[in-house]
Amino acid sequence: MELELDALDLRYERLRRRDPKRERRLLSSLAEVGQQFPILVVRGLSAEQAGESAPGQTHLGSEIVVDGYKRVRALVKLGRETVQATRWELEEPDAVMLESLMRAAGSEGPLIEAWRLAELRDRFHLSTEELARRFDRSGSWVSRRLALVKALPEEVGELVRKGAIVAYAAMRFLVPLARANRTDCLRLSRNVAGLELSTRQFRDLYAAYLEASPVTRERLLENPALFLKALTETKDSPPEPGPARILLNDMEIMGGVARRVLRKIRDGLARRVLHEERAEILRSLAQAERDFEEMGQRLRKEYSDVGSSDASRDSQAP
């Protein structure tokens, strides 16, 4: 609808912060393409309804501007006489509260936005299209947010509101869990409430839940704190090496020692040993040779089948 600018009640103008840069851009846009979005108004009280006017209150019975003060100022500067407006059929206090809630939204995360949208929808009977217009979003954006509220059990939502569960973690992991298994979502939420888990810890729990067997899932849901502790210890502790790696490590050490001794002999260290000490070194060498020979014999005996299978493959080779 179209309203006369001088008939508007601007009683809330002083409560709004001004941004000269944004107002200059808006003025330029209005001058170039005209008004694209209507201001928001509610019907003021009639003189009979209001009785004696309060000090400073003017335009009883006119349209009270709830949103659009920058547009009004710009249109006045441009010398316009009328403005396009949309009227909300609400009581003035409800309209003012609703508009302030909408202006405050957008920086609290999707789940908080979802609850706010649901509250506005249910209290003021606003359609998806109206919510989308007022939040300057698409209808699908509103629908996706409202779907979060529908998916998350009310008890879990209350834990998030109390701060017992991080809102972002609830949206990322508890909402999909609730859609898949509402009972498990409730159990997990109750048992993590108050643990002050980070989003990363929620991610680890959710990933483990998806991959776990029924028995492991039960342990996770029953005591998530203990499960996370075990998960952390598993990550921090390197896996036990297998038997092959144990033997190879020792052989690598043995080979490394032999090469180091050989380098020292080549460098002439053996020649500098005193005559009476050489017999002891030779005895030690003989013992090492016997140990090495026994190790080789035992290992070849253990793996004798490997040698025969290799020989068989070689005989069949073209």
C-alpha positions as CSV (number, residue, x, y, z in Angstrom):
1,M,0.0,0.0,0.0
2,E,1.0,3.6,-0.4
3,L,1.2,6.0,2.5
4,E,1.8,9.7,2.9
5,L,5.3,10.3,4.4
6,D,4.0,13.1,6.7
7,A,1.4,10.8,8.1
8,L,3.9,8.3,9.5
9,D,4.6,7.9,13.2
10,L,8.4,7.8,13.7
11,R,8.4,7.2,17.4
12,Y,11.1,4.5,17.3
13,E,13.6,6.4,15.0
14,R,15.8,7.5,17.9
15,L,16.3,3.9,18.9
16,R,18.0,3.0,15.7
17,R,21.7,3.3,15.0
18,R,22.6,5.4,11.9
19,D,25.2,4.5,9.3
20,P,26.0,7.5,7.1
21,K,27.8,5.3,4.5
22,R,24.9,2.9,4.1
23,E,22.4,5.7,4.0
24,R,24.3,7.4,1.2
25,R,24.2,4.1,-0.8
26,L,20.5,3.8,-0.2
27,L,19.9,7.4,-1.2
28,S,21.7,6.8,-4.5
29,S,19.8,3.5,-5.1
30,L,16.4,5.1,-4.4
31,A,17.2,8.0,-6.7
32,E,18.3,5.6,-9.5
33,V,15.8,2.7,-9.4
34,G,13.2,3.8,-6.9
35,Q,11.9,2.0,-3.8
36,Q,12.3,-1.8,-4.1
37,F,11.2,-2.9,-0.6
38,P,8.3,-1.6,1.4
39,I,8.7,-0.3,4.9
40,L,6.9,-2.1,7.7
41,V,4.1,-0.4,9.7
42,V,1.4,-1.2,12.3
43,R,-1.8,0.7,12.8
44,G,-1.6,3.2,15.6
45,L,-4.4,3.6,18.3
46,S,-7.3,5.8,17.6
47,A,-7.8,8.9,19.8
48,E,-10.6,7.1,21.6
49,Q,-8.5,4.0,22.3
50,A,-5.5,6.0,23.4
51,G,-7.2,8.5,25.6
52,E,-4.9,11.3,26.6
53,S,-1.7,11.2,24.5
54,A,1.6,10.8,26.3
55,P,4.1,13.7,26.2
56,G,5.9,13.7,22.9
57,Q,3.6,11.2,21.3
58,T,2.3,12.4,18.0
59,H,0.2,11.1,15.1
60,L,-2.3,9.1,17.1
61,G,-4.2,6.9,14.7
62,S,-1.5,7.0,12.0
63,E,0.7,4.3,10.8
64,I,3.6,3.5,13.2
65,V,6.9,2.7,11.4
66,V,8.4,-0.5,12.7
67,D,11.0,-1.0,10.1
68,G,12.3,1.2,7.3
69,Y,13.6,4.4,8.9
70,K,16.5,4.7,6.5
71,R,14.2,4.5,3.5
72,V,11.9,7.1,5.0
73,R,14.8,9.6,5.6
74,A,16.1,9.0,2.1
75,L,12.7,9.5,0.5
76,V,12.3,12.8,2.4
77,K,15.7,14.0,1.2
78,L,14.7,13.1,-2.4
79,G,11.5,15.3,-2.0
80,R,9.1,12.3,-2.3
81,E,5.7,12.5,-0.6
82,T,4.7,8.9,-0.4
83,V,6.2,5.5,0.5
84,Q,5.3,1.9,-0.2
85,A,4.5,0.1,3.0
86,T,3.3,-3.3,4.3
87,R,1.1,-3.3,7.4
88,W,1.4,-6.1,10.0
89,E,-1.9,-6.9,11.6
90,L,-0.3,-7.1,15.1
91,E,-0.5,-5.1,18.3
92,E,2.3,-2.5,18.4
93,P,4.3,-4.2,21.2
94,D,4.2,-7.6,19.4
95,A,5.3,-6.0,16.1
96,V,8.2,-4.1,17.7
97,M,9.4,-7.2,19.5
98,L,9.1,-9.3,16.3
99,E,11.0,-6.8,14.3
100,S,13.8,-6.6,16.9
101,L,14.1,-10.3,17.0
102,M,14.5,-10.4,13.2
103,R,17.1,-7.7,13.2
104,A,19.0,-9.6,15.9
105,A,19.0,-12.9,14.0
106,G,21.7,-14.1,11.6
107,S,24.7,-14.3,13.8
108,E,23.8,-17.0,16.3
109,G,24.1,-20.1,14.1
110,P,21.6,-22.2,12.2
111,L,20.0,-24.0,15.2
112,I,19.3,-20.7,17.1
113,E,18.0,-19.2,13.9
114,A,15.7,-22.2,13.5
115,W,14.2,-21.8,17.0
116,R,13.7,-18.1,16.4
117,L,11.9,-18.8,13.1
118,A,9.7,-21.4,14.7
119,E,8.8,-19.1,17.6
120,L,7.9,-16.3,15.2
121,R,6.0,-18.6,12.9
122,D,4.0,-20.1,15.8
123,R,3.4,-16.9,17.8
124,F,2.6,-14.6,14.9
125,H,1.2,-17.1,12.4
126,L,3.7,-16.0,9.8
127,S,4.1,-18.0,6.6
128,T,7.3,-19.3,5.2
129,E,7.2,-16.7,2.4
130,E,6.7,-13.8,5.0
131,L,9.6,-15.1,7.1
132,A,11.8,-15.4,4.1
133,R,11.0,-11.8,3.0
134,R,11.5,-10.3,6.4
135,F,14.9,-12.1,6.9
136,D,15.9,-11.4,3.3
137,R,16.3,-15.1,2.6
138,S,14.9,-17.7,0.3
139,G,11.9,-19.8,1.2
140,S,14.2,-22.9,1.1
141,W,16.5,-21.3,3.7
142,V,13.6,-20.9,6.0
143,S,12.3,-24.4,5.4
144,R,15.8,-26.0,6.0
145,R,16.0,-24.1,9.4
146,L,12.6,-25.2,10.4
147,A,13.4,-28.8,9.5
148,L,16.2,-28.6,12.2
149,V,13.7,-27.8,14.9
150,K,11.4,-30.6,13.7
151,A,14.2,-33.2,13.7
152,L,15.8,-32.4,17.0
153,P,14.0,-33.8,20.1
154,E,12.7,-31.1,22.4
155,E,14.7,-32.5,25.3
156,V,17.9,-32.2,23.3
157,G,16.9,-28.6,22.3
158,E,16.5,-27.7,25.9
159,L,20.0,-29.0,26.7
160,V,21.4,-26.8,23.9
161,R,19.5,-23.8,25.2
162,K,20.9,-24.3,28.7
163,G,24.4,-24.5,27.3
164,A,25.0,-28.1,28.2
165,I,25.6,-29.0,24.5
166,V,27.2,-26.8,21.9
167,A,24.6,-25.6,19.4
168,Y,26.9,-26.0,16.4
169,A,27.7,-29.6,17.4
170,A,24.0,-30.3,17.9
171,M,23.2,-29.1,14.4
172,R,26.1,-31.0,12.7
173,F,25.9,-34.3,14.5
174,L,22.8,-34.7,16.8
175,V,20.3,-33.6,14.1
176,P,21.4,-36.3,11.6
177,L,21.6,-38.8,14.4
178,A,18.0,-37.9,15.5
179,R,16.8,-38.4,12.0
180,A,18.4,-41.8,11.8
181,N,17.7,-43.0,15.4
182,R,15.8,-40.7,17.7
183,T,16.2,-42.9,20.7
184,D,20.0,-43.1,20.4
185,C,20.1,-39.3,19.9
186,L,18.3,-38.8,23.2
187,R,20.6,-41.3,25.1
188,L,23.7,-39.8,23.8
189,S,22.5,-36.2,24.5
190,R,21.6,-37.1,28.1
191,N,25.0,-38.7,28.7
192,V,27.1,-35.9,27.2
193,A,25.2,-33.1,28.8
194,G,27.5,-31.1,31.1
195,L,30.7,-32.8,29.8
196,E,31.6,-29.6,27.9
197,L,32.6,-31.6,24.8
198,S,34.1,-29.7,21.9
199,T,32.8,-29.9,18.4
200,R,35.7,-32.2,17.5
201,Q,34.8,-34.6,20.3
202,F,31.2,-34.7,19.0
203,R,32.6,-35.4,15.5
204,D,34.7,-38.3,16.9
205,L,31.7,-39.8,18.7
206,Y,29.4,-39.5,15.7
207,A,32.0,-41.0,13.3
208,A,32.6,-43.9,15.8
209,Y,28.9,-44.4,16.1
210,L,28.4,-44.7,12.4
211,E,31.2,-47.3,12.1
212,A,30.6,-49.2,15.3
213,S,29.1,-52.7,15.8
214,P,25.9,-52.9,17.9
215,V,28.0,-53.8,21.0
216,T,30.4,-50.9,20.5
217,R,27.5,-48.5,19.9
218,E,26.0,-49.6,23.2
219,R,29.2,-48.8,25.0
220,L,29.5,-45.4,23.3
221,L,25.9,-44.4,24.2
222,E,26.1,-45.7,27.8
223,N,29.4,-43.9,28.6
224,P,30.6,-41.5,26.0
225,A,33.2,-40.0,28.3
226,L,34.9,-43.3,28.8
227,F,34.6,-44.1,25.1
228,L,36.3,-40.8,24.2
229,K,39.1,-41.5,26.7
230,A,39.7,-44.9,25.2
231,L,39.6,-43.4,21.7
232,T,42.2,-40.8,22.7
233,E,44.5,-43.4,24.2
234,T,44.2,-45.5,21.1
235,K,45.2,-42.5,18.9
236,D,48.1,-41.5,21.2
237,S,49.5,-45.1,21.5
238,P,51.3,-46.4,18.4
239,P,50.2,-49.8,17.2
240,E,52.1,-52.9,18.4
241,P,54.5,-54.1,15.7
242,G,53.9,-57.5,14.2
243,P,56.4,-60.4,14.5
244,A,57.9,-59.7,11.0
245,R,58.6,-56.1,12.0
246,I,60.2,-57.2,15.3
247,L,62.6,-59.6,13.6
248,L,63.4,-57.1,10.8
249,N,64.1,-54.3,13.3
250,D,66.6,-56.5,15.1
251,M,68.2,-57.7,11.8
252,E,68.6,-54.1,10.7
253,I,70.2,-53.2,14.1
254,M,72.5,-56.3,13.7
255,G,73.5,-55.3,10.1
256,G,74.1,-51.7,11.1
257,V,76.4,-52.8,13.9
258,A,78.4,-55.1,11.6
259,R,78.8,-52.3,9.0
260,R,79.9,-49.9,11.7
261,V,82.6,-52.4,12.9
262,L,83.7,-53.0,9.3
263,R,84.2,-49.3,8.7
264,K,86.3,-49.0,11.8
265,I,88.4,-52.0,10.7
266,R,88.9,-50.4,7.3
267,D,90.0,-47.2,9.0
268,G,92.8,-49.1,10.8
269,L,91.3,-49.2,14.2
270,A,91.9,-53.0,14.5
271,R,95.6,-52.5,13.9
272,R,95.9,-50.2,16.9
273,V,94.7,-52.8,19.3
274,L,97.3,-54.1,21.7
275,H,98.6,-57.6,21.1
276,E,97.2,-59.0,24.4
277,E,93.7,-57.6,23.6
278,R,93.5,-59.1,20.1
279,A,92.8,-62.7,21.4
280,E,89.8,-61.4,23.3
281,I,88.4,-59.7,20.2
282,L,88.9,-62.9,18.1
283,R,87.1,-64.9,20.8
284,S,84.2,-62.4,20.7
285,L,84.2,-62.6,16.9
286,A,84.0,-66.4,17.0
287,Q,81.1,-66.3,19.4
288,A,79.3,-63.8,17.2
289,E,79.9,-66.1,14.2
290,R,78.4,-69.1,16.0
291,D,75.4,-67.1,17.1
292,F,74.9,-65.8,13.6
293,E,75.3,-69.3,12.1
294,E,72.7,-70.8,14.6
295,M,70.3,-67.9,13.9
296,G,70.6,-68.5,10.1
297,Q,70.1,-72.3,10.5
298,R,67.0,-71.9,12.7
299,L,65.5,-69.2,10.4
300,R,66.1,-71.3,7.3
301,K,64.5,-74.3,8.9
302,E,61.5,-72.3,9.9
303,Y,61.1,-71.0,6.4
304,S,62.2,-74.1,4.5
305,D,58.7,-74.3,2.8
306,V,59.2,-70.8,1.4
307,G,62.4,-71.9,-0.3
308,S,60.7,-74.9,-1.8
309,S,57.7,-72.9,-3.1
310,D,60.0,-70.3,-4.6
311,A,62.0,-73.1,-6.4
312,S,58.7,-74.6,-7.6
313,R,57.7,-71.2,-9.1
314,D,61.2,-70.8,-10.7
315,S,60.9,-74.3,-12.3
316,Q,57.6,-73.4,-13.9
317,A,58.8,-70.1,-15.2
318,P,59.2,-69.9,-19.1
